[in-house]
Amino acid sequence: MRTLLSNPFDRLDADHATIATVIASTFFVGFGGGVVFPILPNLGAVLGISPFMVGLILSANRFTRLFANAPSGIVVDRVGTRTPFVVGLAVQGVATAGYVVAVASSWPSAWFLLARVAWGVGSALVFATAYTIAADLSDDTSRGTNMGLIRGGVIFGFPTGLVVGGVVSEFYGTVAAFVVATAFALFASLLAYLAVPETHVEGEPRRSVKPWDVDTSVPAVTVGLVNFTVLFAYIGVLFATLVLFLEANDIGVFGLDAQGTSGAFMAVTVLSAAVFMFLSGYVSDRRGSRVPALLGFLVVTFVGLVLFAFADTVPTLTAACLLIGAGQGGTSGPLMALLADLTPDDSMGRAVGTNNVFGDVGGGLGPMVSLPLVDAVGFWPVYVACAVLPLVAGGILLVGVHRVTGQFVPRVGEEKTGARSATESVD
């Protein structure tokens, strides 16, 4: 829902300002989600945290979101976007401060775990609201671009935190990295409080929240399964194991150790994803179809993961990271735009919640599965196995889209009118 202003150009400017604020807020708060990744695997030994517990801590926020995502989406559809968005950002800021407490505590495992659980609750609210705001302020000609930009803010804060965690911790210490992340997270909540209006239920009656009222439609489940495969490979496996891979292969850049080098390579994936996240959404708007861009970038992800599996030099690793970043970023914008294309406006919050559940299962299972497997069988078999997942995702996408629309490559604007039942639940 757009707020009505007297001048349509004023409304357009207000919409752009709101989207820009959401992007900035999600980007800044995302630091706290990623800053712990390059630090904790090595810090675990110093603090006496077992490898299994390290994996559990890294995945705790995603497992928490498994229970929080769907209720968060329901809350958005019932009470609106502004309050859940601001509250979610504030909770994430407080959770990031918990990392500082954990380092100085006699019970670091408990504090890190508690902080990650709180982070999961806050991020579930932020994710559900951010995408819904983008859907509310978009139409068929701008949805892919806006979703790509919003997705960029949500996703890129995390890997930027990886860079901050790796580089700042090496030069200024672990606590300094956590303090920087906390400051940015709290600033994000203040920014949202001051600048983000209500977009979803203004002027409408607010209904009670029912925890069982989740979206199990074919579009939500299809997009969710694609999200699962991409995030399992990208966040769950690659990011969780990269620092160990570099250390095992004695690969470094700019004189940095494994932590700093992992931050640098993750920055490569971030920059690549940033470019293609926007471009793929924009292209899908201009071409009038989401599916070709999605399939193309899923193949790019496959190629990048295969190259990464056998990379043993800085140039090959850089090329692999560029491809993986392009593939991940290139799928993100069109994927969320496709979900919005196929979902009724008043169900978008719940659909986003369902999608995030699938993504968090993938991202959460990744470290739990990959860290023990890497220790047992080595790196390249794990990476090769992950490379197959984007191809599987492409098949799932085609089947789901065809079931909903009767076409494998529907055009934007035709999805809902040509759908057999966009709200049909999965049997």
Number of C-alpha atoms within 10 A of each C-alpha: 17 18 15 9 11 7 8 10 10 12 16 14 11 18 22 16 14 21 23 17 20 27 23 20 30 29 26 28 32 30 32 36 26 26 31 27 29 29 23 22 21 17 15 16 12 9 17 12 18 13 17 13 17 24 23 20 28 27 26 25 26 30 23 23 29 23 14 20 33 27 25 30 34 27 26 29 25 22 20 24 28 23 18 23 29 23 18 26 33 25 22 33 29 19 26 32 20 23 28 21 17 20 18 12 14 11 14 20 21 14 21 26 22 19 26 29 22 23 28 29 25 29 31 32 30 31 26 32 32 27 26 32 31 30 28 20 22 22 16 16 16 19 27 36 26 30 31 32 25 31 26 25 24 24 23 26 25 25 27 25 31 31 29 27 32 31 25 21 20 17 12 10 14 22 18 17 27 27 17 19 28 25 18 20 30 21 18 26 23 15 18 23 18 10 13 23 19 17 21 27 18 15 8 10 9 13 10 10 15 11 12 9 12 18 26 18 20 22 29 30 23 24 26 27 23 27 27 26 25 26 23 27 30 23 23 28 25 24 24 24 22 21 26 21 19 18 15 11 11 12 18 19 13 8 8 17 18 24 27 27 24 30 28 23 24 26 22 24 26 26 19 21 27 23 16 24 29 24 21 29 30 23 17 26 23 16 13 17 21 27 22 15 20 27 20 15 25 27 19 23 32 23 18 22 28 19 22 24 19 16 16 15 12 13 10 14 20 18 17 26 27 23 26 32 28 27 32 29 32 30 29 28 31 33 26 28 29 24 21 29 26 27 25 13 16 16 19 29 35 28 33 31 33 27 29 28 27 27 27 29 24 28 29 29 23 26 27 22 15 24 22 14 14 18 10 9 10 14 21 18 14 19 22 17 13 25 26 18 20 29 19 14 23 19 12 17 24 16 15 20 24 17 17 24 22 15 17 16 15 21 18 22 15 15 23 18 11 15 19 14 16 22 19 14 13 12 6
